[in-house]
Every structure is written in C-alpha cells, then in structure tokens.
Amino acid sequence: MMSKYEMIVYWSAADNVFIVEVPELPGCMSDGPTYVDAVRNAEIVIQEWIETACELGRPIPEPRGRLKYA
C-alpha cells in the first residue's frame, strides 16, 4: 500500500532510529532502524490509523499533498 499522506522523516540519535511523523493524522508516528524500514512501518501505521478512525466513526482527513513551504 502506498499512502498519499505527507511523511516527515528524521534521525533520532537518542533512540538510534529513524522517526516518521504523519502530521495530517494526529498521533500517527512510526520508527525503524533504517529509513526504508521506518517508511514501511509508517505505511502500516497509517492504514491502522485509518481503520481505527473508521471503527470509531471519526473523520479521516484527505491527504493535502505537497507543502508550499517547509
């Protein structure tokens, strides 16, 4: 599965892993020992976030796409 949500990926020296945040989905984060693992884990967490939101009857934000400024 390939999501269309923005992902912010950064290295955490404190945790010794890559961290991925998905700002459009509150609280949606993942990590992994490599960049690829972290993004792969984020794809799984995004799907789980959406499934949970559906089960709870909460709205699911539409992906906004590319930021104009970073």
N, CA, C and O atoms as a GROMACS GRO file, in nm:
protein
  280
    1MET      N    1   0.084  -0.118   0.000
    1MET     CA    2   0.000   0.000   0.000
    1MET      C    3   0.088   0.124   0.000
    1MET      O    4   0.189   0.130   0.070
    2MET      N    5   0.049   0.223  -0.079
    2MET     CA    6   0.124   0.347  -0.086
    2MET      C    7   0.030   0.460  -0.050
    2MET      O    8  -0.062   0.492  -0.125
    3SER      N    9   0.053   0.522   0.066
    3SER     CA   10  -0.034   0.631   0.107
    3SER      C   11   0.006   0.760   0.039
    3SER      O   12   0.116   0.772  -0.016
    4LYS      N   13  -0.083   0.856   0.044
    4LYS     CA   14  -0.056   0.986  -0.016
    4LYS      C   15  -0.041   1.094   0.090
    4LYS      O   16  -0.044   1.213   0.060
    5TYR      N   17  -0.025   1.051   0.215
    5TYR     CA   18  -0.008   1.145   0.324
    5TYR      C   19   0.138   1.189   0.334
    5TYR      O   20   0.230   1.111   0.308
    6GLU      N   21   0.157   1.314   0.371
    6GLU     CA   22   0.290   1.367   0.392
    6GLU      C   23   0.356   1.293   0.508
    6GLU      O   24   0.292   1.265   0.609
    7MET      N   25   0.485   1.262   0.492
    7MET     CA   26   0.563   1.199   0.598
    7MET      C   27   0.686   1.283   0.623
    7MET      O   28   0.755   1.325   0.530
    8ILE      N   29   0.714   1.307   0.749
    8ILE     CA   30   0.836   1.377   0.788
    8ILE      C   31   0.927   1.273   0.852
    8ILE      O   32   0.891   1.210   0.951
    9VAL      N   33   1.045   1.256   0.794
    9VAL     CA   34   1.139   1.153   0.840
    9VAL      C   35   1.264   1.221   0.895
    9VAL      O   36   1.321   1.310   0.831
   10TYR      N   37   1.305   1.179   1.014
   10TYR     CA   38   1.428   1.234   1.071
   10TYR      C   39   1.497   1.128   1.157
   10TYR      O   40   1.434   1.033   1.203
   11TRP      N   41   1.625   1.148   1.179
   11TRP     CA   42   1.705   1.057   1.260
   11TRP      C   43   1.699   1.100   1.405
   11TRP      O   44   1.713   1.218   1.436
   12SER      N   45   1.677   1.005   1.495
   12SER     CA   46   1.679   1.031   1.638
   12SER      C   47   1.804   0.967   1.697
   12SER      O   48   1.812   0.845   1.713
   13ALA      N   49   1.903   1.050   1.729
   13ALA     CA   50   2.027   0.999   1.789
   13ALA      C   51   1.999   0.940   1.927
   13ALA      O   52   2.064   0.843   1.967
   14ALA      N   53   1.904   0.998   1.998
   14ALA     CA   54   1.870   0.948   2.132
   14ALA      C   55   1.816   0.805   2.127
   14ALA      O   56   1.844   0.724   2.215
   15ASP      N   57   1.738   0.774   2.023
   15ASP     CA   58   1.677   0.642   2.010
   15ASP      C   59   1.752   0.552   1.912
   15ASP      O   60   1.728   0.432   1.907
   16ASN      N   61   1.842   0.611   1.835
   16ASN     CA   62   1.920   0.538   1.734
   16ASN      C   63   1.831   0.475   1.627
   16ASN      O   64   1.856   0.363   1.582
   17VAL      N   65   1.726   0.548   1.587
   17VAL     CA   66   1.633   0.503   1.483
   17VAL      C   67   1.587   0.623   1.401
   17VAL      O   68   1.600   0.738   1.443
   18PHE      N   69   1.532   0.594   1.283
   18PHE     CA   70   1.463   0.695   1.205
   18PHE      C   71   1.320   0.706   1.257
   18PHE      O   72   1.257   0.604   1.285
   19ILE      N   73   1.270   0.827   1.270
   19ILE     CA   74   1.134   0.853   1.315
   19ILE      C   75   1.056   0.907   1.196
   19ILE      O   76   1.107   0.988   1.119
   20VAL      N   77   0.932   0.863   1.182
   20VAL     CA   78   0.842   0.915   1.078
   20VAL      C   79   0.719   0.971   1.147
   20VAL      O   80   0.654   0.902   1.226
   21GLU      N   81   0.688   1.096   1.117
   21GLU     CA   82   0.565   1.159   1.165
   21GLU      C   83   0.474   1.183   1.046
   21GLU      O   84   0.519   1.217   0.937
   22VAL      N   85   0.343   1.165   1.068
   22VAL     CA   86   0.242   1.189   0.964
   22VAL      C   87   0.154   1.302   1.018
   22VAL      O   88   0.054   1.276   1.085
   23PRO      N   89   0.190   1.428   0.988
   23PRO     CA   90   0.122   1.541   1.050
   23PRO      C   91  -0.027   1.552   1.023
   23PRO      O   92  -0.100   1.608   1.105
   24GLU      N   93  -0.074   1.500   0.913
   24GLU     CA   94  -0.216   1.510   0.879
   24GLU      C   95  -0.303   1.414   0.961
   24GLU      O   96  -0.425   1.429   0.967
   25LEU      N   97  -0.239   1.315   1.024
   25LEU     CA   98  -0.311   1.217   1.105
   25LEU      C   99  -0.258   1.229   1.249
   25LEU      O  100  -0.153   1.174   1.280
   26PRO      N  101  -0.328   1.300   1.335
   26PRO     CA  102  -0.279   1.327   1.470
   26PRO      C  103  -0.234   1.202   1.545
   26PRO      O  104  -0.306   1.102   1.553
   27GLY      N  105  -0.112   1.209   1.598
   27GLY     CA  106  -0.057   1.099   1.675
   27GLY      C  107   0.000   0.985   1.593
   27GLY      O  108   0.047   0.886   1.649
   28CYS      N  109  -0.003   0.997   1.462
   28CYS     CA  110   0.043   0.888   1.374
   28CYS      C  111   0.194   0.901   1.354
   28CYS      O  112   0.243   0.994   1.290
   29MET      N  113   0.268   0.805   1.411
   29MET     CA  114   0.414   0.803   1.404
   29MET      C  115   0.463   0.659   1.395
   29MET      O  116   0.393   0.565   1.432
   30SER      N  117   0.584   0.644   1.345
   30SER     CA  118   0.648   0.513   1.346
   30SER      C  119   0.799   0.534   1.355
   30SER      O  120   0.847   0.647   1.356
   31ASP      N  121   0.872   0.422   1.362
   31ASP     CA  122   1.017   0.431   1.361
   31ASP      C  123   1.073   0.306   1.296
   31ASP      O  124   1.000   0.211   1.266
   32GLY      N  125   1.204   0.307   1.276
   32GLY     CA  126   1.272   0.191   1.220
   32GLY      C  127   1.421   0.213   1.220
   32GLY      O  128   1.468   0.327   1.222
   33PRO      N  129   1.497   0.105   1.216
   33PRO     CA  130   1.643   0.116   1.220
   33PRO      C  131   1.702   0.175   1.091
   33PRO      O  132   1.813   0.228   1.092
   34THR      N  133   1.629   0.165   0.982
   34THR     CA  134   1.672   0.225   0.856
   34THR      C  135   1.560   0.315   0.804
   34THR      O  136   1.446   0.306   0.847
   35TYR      N  137   1.597   0.403   0.711
   35TYR     CA  138   1.499   0.493   0.650
   35TYR      C  139   1.386   0.412   0.587
   35TYR      O  140   1.268   0.442   0.607
   36VAL      N  141   1.422   0.310   0.511
   36VAL     CA  142   1.323   0.228   0.441
   36VAL      C  143   1.232   0.156   0.540
   36VAL      O  144   1.110   0.152   0.520
   37ASP      N  145   1.289   0.100   0.646
   37ASP     CA  146   1.207   0.032   0.747
   37ASP      C  147   1.110   0.130   0.812
   37ASP      O  148   0.994   0.096   0.834
   38ALA      N  149   1.158   0.249   0.844
   38ALA     CA  150   1.073   0.348   0.910
   38ALA      C  151   0.955   0.388   0.821
   38ALA      O  152   0.842   0.399   0.869
   39VAL      N  153   0.981   0.410   0.692
   39VAL     CA  154   0.874   0.446   0.600
   39VAL      C  155   0.778   0.328   0.580
   39VAL      O  156   0.657   0.348   0.576
   40ARG      N  157   0.832   0.208   0.568
   40ARG     CA  158   0.747   0.089   0.554
   40ARG      C  159   0.657   0.074   0.678
   40ARG      O  160   0.538   0.045   0.664
   41ASN      N  161   0.713   0.095   0.796
   41ASN     CA  162   0.633   0.088   0.919
   41ASN      C  163   0.528   0.198   0.922
   41ASN      O  164   0.417   0.176   0.970
   42ALA      N  165   0.562   0.315   0.871
   42ALA     CA  166   0.466   0.426   0.866
   42ALA      C  167   0.347   0.391   0.779
   42ALA      O  168   0.234   0.425   0.812
   43GLU      N  169   0.370   0.324   0.668
   43GLU     CA  170   0.260   0.283   0.579
   43GLU      C  171   0.163   0.192   0.654
   43GLU      O  172   0.042   0.204   0.639
   44ILE      N  173   0.216   0.102   0.735
   44ILE     CA  174   0.132   0.011   0.814
   44ILE      C  175   0.054   0.090   0.919
   44ILE      O  176  -0.066   0.069   0.937
   45VAL      N  177   0.123   0.181   0.988
   45VAL     CA  178   0.059   0.259   1.094
   45VAL      C  179  -0.049   0.351   1.035
   45VAL      O  180  -0.153   0.372   1.098
   46ILE      N  181  -0.025   0.406   0.917
   46ILE     CA  182  -0.127   0.490   0.852
   46ILE      C  183  -0.253   0.408   0.827
   46ILE      O  184  -0.364   0.454   0.857
   47GLN      N  185  -0.237   0.289   0.773
   47GLN     CA  186  -0.353   0.204   0.747
   47GLN      C  187  -0.426   0.170   0.876
   47GLN      O  188  -0.550   0.172   0.881
   48GLU      N  189  -0.352   0.139   0.981
   48GLU     CA  190  -0.414   0.108   1.110
   48GLU      C  191  -0.484   0.231   1.168
   48GLU      O  192  -0.591   0.219   1.228
   49TRP      N  193  -0.425   0.350   1.151
   49TRP     CA  194  -0.487   0.474   1.199
   49TRP      C  195  -0.621   0.494   1.129
   49TRP      O  196  -0.721   0.526   1.194
   50ILE      N  197  -0.624   0.474   0.997
   50ILE     CA  198  -0.747   0.491   0.920
   50ILE      C  199  -0.852   0.388   0.962
   50ILE      O  200  -0.969   0.422   0.980
   51GLU      N  201  -0.812   0.262   0.978
   51GLU     CA  202  -0.905   0.157   1.021
   51GLU      C  203  -0.965   0.189   1.158
   51GLU      O  204  -1.085   0.173   1.178
   52THR      N  205  -0.882   0.235   1.250
   52THR     CA  206  -0.930   0.269   1.384
   52THR      C  207  -1.026   0.387   1.379
   52THR      O  208  -1.130   0.386   1.445
   53ALA      N  209  -0.992   0.490   1.300
   53ALA     CA  210  -1.081   0.605   1.286
   53ALA      C  211  -1.217   0.562   1.231
   53ALA      O  212  -1.320   0.610   1.276
   54CYS      N  213  -1.216   0.472   1.133
   54CYS     CA  214  -1.343   0.422   1.076
   54CYS      C  215  -1.424   0.350   1.183
   54CYS      O  216  -1.545   0.372   1.195
   55GLU      N  217  -1.359   0.264   1.261
   55GLU     CA  218  -1.428   0.189   1.366
   55GLU      C  219  -1.490   0.281   1.470
   55GLU      O  220  -1.596   0.252   1.525
   56LEU      N  221  -1.424   0.393   1.498
   56LEU     CA  222  -1.472   0.487   1.598
   56LEU      C  223  -1.564   0.595   1.541
   56LEU      O  224  -1.615   0.680   1.614
   57GLY      N  225  -1.585   0.589   1.410
   57GLY     CA  226  -1.672   0.688   1.345
   57GLY      C  227  -1.612   0.827   1.337
   57GLY      O  228  -1.684   0.926   1.328
   58ARG      N  229  -1.480   0.834   1.338
   58ARG     CA  230  -1.412   0.964   1.332
   58ARG      C  231  -1.379   0.999   1.186
   58ARG      O  232  -1.360   0.909   1.104
   59PRO      N  233  -1.372   1.128   1.155
   59PRO     CA  234  -1.339   1.169   1.018
   59PRO      C  235  -1.194   1.134   0.983
   59PRO      O  236  -1.106   1.133   1.069
   60ILE      N  237  -1.174   1.106   0.856
   60ILE     CA  238  -1.041   1.076   0.805
   60ILE      C  239  -1.000   1.191   0.714
   60ILE      O  240  -1.063   1.213   0.610
   61PRO      N  241  -0.895   1.264   0.751
   61PRO     CA  242  -0.853   1.376   0.668
   61PRO      C  243  -0.808   1.332   0.528
   61PRO      O  244  -0.746   1.227   0.512
   62GLU      N  245  -0.840   1.412   0.430
   62GLU     CA  246  -0.792   1.387   0.295
   62GLU      C  247  -0.645   1.430   0.289
   62GLU      O  248  -0.608   1.529   0.351
   63PRO      N  249  -0.561   1.356   0.215
   63PRO     CA  250  -0.423   1.400   0.200
   63PRO      C  251  -0.417   1.538   0.134
   63PRO      O  252  -0.486   1.562   0.035
   64ARG      N  253  -0.337   1.627   0.188
   64ARG     CA  254  -0.324   1.762   0.133
   64ARG      C  255  -0.221   1.771   0.023
   64ARG      O  256  -0.224   1.864  -0.057
   65GLY      N  257  -0.130   1.676   0.019
   65GLY     CA  258  -0.026   1.682  -0.082
   65GLY      C  259   0.092   1.764  -0.035
   65GLY      O  260   0.113   1.784   0.084
   66ARG      N  261   0.166   1.810  -0.130
   66ARG     CA  262   0.292   1.880  -0.104
   66ARG      C  263   0.274   2.010  -0.030
   66ARG      O  264   0.182   2.088  -0.058
   67LEU      N  265   0.363   2.033   0.066
   67LEU     CA  266   0.363   2.160   0.137
   67LEU      C  267   0.419   2.269   0.046
   67LEU      O  268   0.506   2.243  -0.037
   68LYS      N  269   0.369   2.390   0.060
   68LYS     CA  270   0.423   2.502  -0.017
   68LYS      C  271   0.553   2.551   0.043
   68LYS      O  272   0.642   2.597  -0.029
   69TYR      N  273   0.565   2.540   0.177
   69TYR     CA  274   0.684   2.585   0.247
   69TYR      C  275   0.723   2.481   0.350
   69TYR      O  276   0.637   2.421   0.414
   70ALA      N  277   0.851   2.461   0.366
   70ALA     CA  278   0.897   2.367   0.469
   70ALA      C  279   0.997   2.434   0.559
   70ALA      O  280   1.048   2.372   0.652
   0.00000   0.00000   0.00000
